[in-house]
Amino acid sequence: MSNITPTIYLVDDDPAIRDSLALLLESHGSDVETYADALAFLQAPAKNDIGCLILDIRMPHLSGLALQEKLKQLDSQLPLIFITGHGDVEQCARAFRRGAIDFISKPIDKRQLMDSVRRAIRQSIQRQEKKAATQEVANRLARISERERAVLDMVAEGLSSKEIGKLLDVSPRTVETHRSSLFSKLGVSTLAELIRFYLCALEASRAQTIP
């Protein structure tokens, strides 16, 4: 993903703030898209998954916190940085509870903002890399049959081919055939790689069930 240029989305109803922050971000080599309000951001075409959202907390029509909640419902992976001239402790706490990267008061400290943007971009890249890895595991698992999956589970538990054969009521030679097929379909060449893949599959499965 190193060849993907992150996009920074800036949503603020103050045109002076939008212009000054966009200039700052672009001067650091970032691609920037600006929006005058949250509804305009939501109605825009599909967003780049690699990037972050800098969001004013108080705006007409739809507040920054309301947009944060809406994006959560849409399963957006964009990290959020809030900026505000009128924030309070409760708003700050609410933003952080929902996963915000930072909550910055106006006038904006440029160094703090850029530090937060870099942190948000790193998080965005890590999320997408994890998502891609999870999808790759799922794609490889989809290649194997139910019987091969049963053999995989038992191999990971440390059972021998003879023990697996007894449990499945097949010969050890048949189990070895399934094992060989697993190696081929999952793209592994050693037992250690097979176990490592199995653990990655378990982790991916758990991640998908966490809301």
Secondary structure in CASP SS format (residue, H / E / C, confidence):
PFRMAT SS
TARGET T0000
AUTHOR 0000-0000-0000
METHOD secondary structure of the structure
MODEL  1
M C 1.00
S C 1.00
N C 1.00
I C 1.00
T C 1.00
P C 1.00
T E 1.00
I E 1.00
Y E 1.00
L E 1.00
V E 1.00
D C 1.00
D C 1.00
D C 1.00
P H 1.00
A H 1.00
I H 1.00
R H 1.00
D H 1.00
S H 1.00
L H 1.00
A H 1.00
L H 1.00
L H 1.00
L H 1.00
E H 1.00
S H 1.00
H C 1.00
G C 1.00
S C 1.00
D E 1.00
V E 1.00
E E 1.00
T E 1.00
Y E 1.00
A C 1.00
D C 1.00
A H 1.00
L H 1.00
A H 1.00
F H 1.00
L H 1.00
Q H 1.00
A C 1.00
P C 1.00
A C 1.00
K C 1.00
N C 1.00
D C 1.00
I C 1.00
G E 1.00
C E 1.00
L E 1.00
I E 1.00
L E 1.00
D E 1.00
I C 1.00
R C 1.00
M C 1.00
P C 1.00
H C 1.00
L C 1.00
S C 1.00
G H 1.00
L H 1.00
A H 1.00
L H 1.00
Q H 1.00
E H 1.00
K H 1.00
L H 1.00
K H 1.00
Q H 1.00
L C 1.00
D C 1.00
S C 1.00
Q C 1.00
L C 1.00
P C 1.00
L E 1.00
I E 1.00
F E 1.00
I E 1.00
T E 1.00
G C 1.00
H C 1.00
G C 1.00
D C 1.00
V H 1.00
E H 1.00
Q H 1.00
C H 1.00
A H 1.00
R H 1.00
A H 1.00
F H 1.00
R H 1.00
R C 1.00
G C 1.00
A C 1.00
I C 1.00
D E 1.00
F E 1.00
I E 1.00
S E 1.00
K C 1.00
P C 1.00
I C 1.00
D C 1.00
K H 1.00
R H 1.00
Q H 1.00
L H 1.00
M H 1.00
D H 1.00
S H 1.00
V H 1.00
R H 1.00
R H 1.00
A H 1.00
I H 1.00
R H 1.00
Q H 1.00
S H 1.00
I H 1.00
Q H 1.00
R H 1.00
Q H 1.00
E H 1.00
K H 1.00
K H 1.00
A H 1.00
A H 1.00
T H 1.00
Q H 1.00
E H 1.00
V H 1.00
A H 1.00
N H 1.00
R H 1.00
L H 1.00
A C 1.00
R C 1.00
I C 1.00
S C 1.00
E H 1.00
R H 1.00
E H 1.00
R H 1.00
A H 1.00
V H 1.00
L H 1.00
D H 1.00
M H 1.00
V H 1.00
A H 1.00
E C 1.00
G C 1.00
L C 1.00
S C 1.00
S H 1.00
K H 1.00
E H 1.00
I H 1.00
G H 1.00
K H 1.00
L H 1.00
L H 1.00
D C 1.00
V C 1.00
S C 1.00
P H 1.00
R H 1.00
T H 1.00
V H 1.00
E H 1.00
T H 1.00
H H 1.00
R H 1.00
S H 1.00
S H 1.00
L H 1.00
F H 1.00
S H 1.00
K H 1.00
L H 1.00
G C 1.00
V C 1.00
S C 1.00
T C 1.00
L H 1.00
A H 1.00
E H 1.00
L H 1.00
I H 1.00
R H 1.00
F H 1.00
Y H 1.00
L H 1.00
C H 1.00
A H 1.00
L H 1.00
E H 1.00
A H 1.00
S H 1.00
R H 1.00
A H 1.00
Q H 1.00
T H 1.00
I C 1.00
P C 1.00
END
